[in-house]
Amino acid sequence: AVEAGGGLQSIQSFSSSATYTKPSGINKIKVYITGAGGGGGSSNANAQHHSGSGGAGGGTAIEILDATSISTVTVTIGASGTAGAAGGSAGGHGGTSSFGSYCSATGGDGGHFGGSIGGDMIGGIGSGGNLNLKGNSPQGGTDGNHANTAGVGGGSFWGGAGFGPHNGNGNAGVNGGGGGGGNTATAAEKSGGAGGAGFCVVEEYK
């Protein structure tokens, strides 16, 4: 049975780097730390209607910590993978997130530009947690088909993948999800979408 006043007391979340401060009376914390998503690739520079791949999702570490000796912890949130610029550019790799020295998670690979293969992009991975989870790989790009959409990004533990529209710039990811690829059905090249920045959630228990 749960003692009176015990159990989950509060939750803090971080979408940018900051300092975690433990509230009074908290004895245990459960940390979720997620790396950033990779950016989506752009449509192909030769204007042959190739579509970019999505970016891969960031990894996640989940760790339960005895917090009796913890007062503050530096939370580092990985930067979004940059969007592949219009004109045949790959997306940038997502940054690594960490909760002090306790646990961390790497970001996902950036997507290739038009005609790429989804399996080439690898999701990030958690490290130091009780559970270390890998982010999803994205959907690959397409090759010379006017009607297709672009590649969808890979999701993180939180989902958050961006989609790749038809004849448009890729949609940005959130919460460690990869950005979508860019698709063009005309001669006008399209960019990929940025990956989602890393994310951290801390559950606080008595």
CORJO-V634601 format. One record per residue. N is the residue number from 1. RES is the residue in one letter. SS is DSSP state (H for helix, E for strand, L for the rest). PSI is psi in degrees with one decimal (* if undefined). D_CENTER is the distance of its C-alpha to the mean C-alpha in Angstrom with 2 decimals. Layout:
N | RES | SS | PSI | D_CENTER
N | RES | SS | PSI | D_CENTER
This chain:
1 | A | L | 146.1 | 37.58
2 | V | L | 129.8 | 35.35
3 | E | L | 153.2 | 37.41
4 | A | L | 129.8 | 37.99
5 | G | L | -3.8 | 35.33
6 | G | L | -170.4 | 33.05
7 | G | L | -165.6 | 29.70
8 | L | E | 128.8 | 26.54
9 | Q | E | -37.9 | 27.49
10 | S | E | 165.7 | 24.52
11 | I | E | 137.1 | 20.75
12 | Q | E | 143.2 | 18.95
13 | S | E | 152.7 | 15.38
14 | F | E | 125.4 | 13.75
15 | S | L | 1.9 | 11.34
16 | S | L | 159.9 | 13.09
17 | S | L | 138.8 | 15.01
18 | A | E | -175.2 | 18.20
19 | T | E | 124.6 | 20.76
20 | Y | E | 130.6 | 20.81
21 | T | E | 120.9 | 24.42
22 | K | L | 129.9 | 25.74
23 | P | L | 159.8 | 28.19
24 | S | L | 140.0 | 31.73
25 | G | L | -2.0 | 32.58
26 | I | L | 129.6 | 29.20
27 | N | L | -25.9 | 29.71
28 | K | E | 148.0 | 26.53
29 | I | E | 149.0 | 22.83
30 | K | E | 118.0 | 19.94
31 | V | E | 133.6 | 16.70
32 | Y | E | 117.9 | 13.15
33 | I | E | 128.8 | 10.82
34 | T | E | 132.1 | 7.07
35 | G | L | 167.2 | 5.67
36 | A | L | 153.8 | 3.69
37 | G | L | 151.0 | 2.74
38 | G | L | 153.2 | 6.49
39 | G | L | 150.7 | 9.05
40 | G | L | 150.6 | 11.43
41 | G | L | 159.2 | 14.94
42 | S | L | 171.7 | 18.05
43 | S | L | 163.8 | 21.17
44 | N | L | 143.7 | 23.79
45 | A | L | -18.5 | 26.05
46 | N | L | 8.3 | 29.22
47 | A | L | 34.3 | 28.95
48 | Q | L | 23.4 | 29.57
49 | H | L | 25.5 | 27.05
50 | H | L | 147.0 | 24.39
51 | S | E | 148.0 | 20.84
52 | G | L | 156.7 | 17.60
53 | S | L | 155.7 | 14.99
54 | G | L | 165.8 | 11.48
55 | G | L | 156.2 | 8.59
56 | A | L | 155.4 | 7.18
57 | G | L | 153.1 | 4.31
58 | G | L | 151.9 | 3.91
59 | G | L | 171.8 | 7.34
60 | T | E | 134.5 | 9.25
61 | A | E | 137.7 | 12.82
62 | I | E | 124.1 | 15.30
63 | E | E | 136.9 | 18.60
64 | I | E | 127.6 | 21.83
65 | L | E | 141.4 | 23.80
66 | D | E | 116.4 | 27.42
67 | A | L | 10.3 | 27.17
68 | T | L | -30.2 | 30.91
69 | S | L | 8.0 | 30.73
70 | I | L | 133.2 | 27.48
71 | S | L | -52.8 | 27.97
72 | T | E | 153.4 | 25.03
73 | V | E | 138.1 | 21.86
74 | T | E | 123.4 | 19.77
75 | V | E | 118.4 | 16.13
76 | T | E | 123.4 | 14.02
77 | I | L | 122.9 | 10.65
78 | G | L | 141.5 | 8.77
79 | A | L | 147.2 | 9.25
80 | S | L | 141.2 | 7.38
81 | G | L | 132.1 | 8.27
82 | T | L | 147.9 | 11.58
83 | A | L | 139.6 | 12.85
84 | G | L | 123.1 | 15.50
85 | A | L | 145.3 | 18.78
86 | A | L | 136.1 | 21.36
87 | G | L | 16.0 | 23.90
88 | G | L | 60.7 | 22.21
89 | S | L | 142.2 | 19.25
90 | A | L | 155.7 | 16.18
91 | G | L | 159.6 | 12.75
92 | G | L | 156.3 | 11.73
93 | H | L | 141.1 | 9.80
94 | G | L | 149.4 | 6.82
95 | G | L | 162.7 | 8.73
96 | T | L | 138.3 | 9.74
97 | S | E | 152.6 | 10.13
98 | S | E | 151.9 | 13.50
99 | F | E | 92.3 | 16.06
100 | G | L | -137.7 | 19.19
101 | S | L | 8.3 | 20.38
102 | Y | L | -47.1 | 19.83
103 | C | E | 159.6 | 16.42
104 | S | E | 171.4 | 13.24
105 | A | E | 132.4 | 10.06
106 | T | L | 161.9 | 9.16
107 | G | L | 168.8 | 6.34
108 | G | L | 157.2 | 6.44
109 | D | L | 151.2 | 9.58
110 | G | L | 153.0 | 10.46
111 | G | L | 150.5 | 12.53
112 | H | L | 162.8 | 16.30
113 | F | L | 178.3 | 18.74
114 | G | L | 136.4 | 21.15
115 | G | L | 9.4 | 22.49
116 | S | L | 172.3 | 19.78
117 | I | L | 127.6 | 19.10
118 | G | H | -33.1 | 15.90
119 | G | H | -14.0 | 16.77
120 | D | H | -18.9 | 16.60
121 | M | L | 126.5 | 12.81
122 | I | L | 134.6 | 11.64
123 | G | L | 158.0 | 8.55
124 | G | L | 174.2 | 8.18
125 | I | E | 143.1 | 10.73
126 | G | E | 158.1 | 11.99
127 | S | E | 138.0 | 15.34
128 | G | L | -2.5 | 18.29
129 | G | L | 169.5 | 17.61
130 | N | L | -31.2 | 19.98
131 | L | E | 130.7 | 17.26
132 | N | E | 109.6 | 14.75
133 | L | E | 147.1 | 12.31
134 | K | E | 142.0 | 10.61
135 | G | L | 157.3 | 7.53
136 | N | L | 146.2 | 9.26
137 | S | L | 155.5 | 10.80
138 | P | L | 176.6 | 11.22
139 | Q | L | 142.3 | 14.63
140 | G | L | 169.4 | 16.90
141 | G | L | 177.5 | 18.78
142 | T | E | 167.9 | 22.36
143 | D | L | 96.3 | 25.61
144 | G | L | 25.5 | 28.27
145 | N | L | 118.1 | 28.15
146 | H | L | -29.9 | 28.62
147 | A | L | -16.1 | 27.78
148 | N | L | 158.7 | 24.37
149 | T | L | 171.9 | 21.02
150 | A | L | 178.0 | 18.23
151 | G | L | 140.9 | 15.44
152 | V | L | 142.5 | 12.82
153 | G | L | 163.7 | 9.14
154 | G | L | 141.2 | 7.94
155 | G | L | 154.8 | 6.83
156 | S | E | -170.8 | 5.47
157 | F | L | -31.1 | 8.65
158 | W | L | 4.9 | 8.66
159 | G | E | -129.7 | 8.42
160 | G | L | 13.0 | 7.40
161 | A | L | 143.6 | 7.60
162 | G | L | 151.0 | 9.89
163 | F | L | 162.8 | 13.33
164 | G | L | 105.6 | 15.68
165 | P | L | 170.5 | 18.97
166 | H | L | 128.1 | 22.48
167 | N | L | 49.9 | 23.90
168 | G | E | 170.8 | 21.23
169 | N | L | 148.9 | 18.27
170 | G | L | 148.3 | 14.83
171 | N | L | 140.6 | 13.11
172 | A | L | 147.7 | 10.14
173 | G | L | 168.1 | 6.89
174 | V | L | 156.6 | 6.60
175 | N | L | 44.2 | 5.62
176 | G | L | 1.9 | 1.92
177 | G | L | 149.5 | 3.43
178 | G | L | 152.0 | 5.21
179 | G | L | 155.7 | 8.29
180 | G | L | 159.2 | 11.64
181 | G | L | 164.5 | 14.54
182 | G | L | 146.3 | 17.74
183 | N | E | 138.0 | 21.01
184 | T | L | 135.4 | 24.56
185 | A | L | 6.8 | 27.74
186 | T | L | -168.5 | 29.88
187 | A | L | -8.6 | 30.41
188 | A | L | 116.7 | 27.97
189 | E | L | 152.1 | 24.74
190 | K | L | 146.1 | 21.37
191 | S | L | 163.2 | 18.15
192 | G | L | 178.8 | 14.65
193 | G | L | 147.5 | 12.04
194 | A | L | 150.1 | 9.74
195 | G | L | 162.5 | 5.98
196 | G | L | 135.9 | 4.81
197 | A | L | 158.7 | 6.02
198 | G | L | 175.2 | 5.81
199 | F | E | 147.3 | 8.12
200 | C | E | 135.3 | 11.44
201 | V | E | 134.6 | 14.19
202 | V | E | 115.3 | 17.69
203 | E | E | 135.9 | 20.36
204 | E | E | 129.1 | 23.86
205 | Y | E | 147.8 | 26.92
206 | K | L | * | 30.62
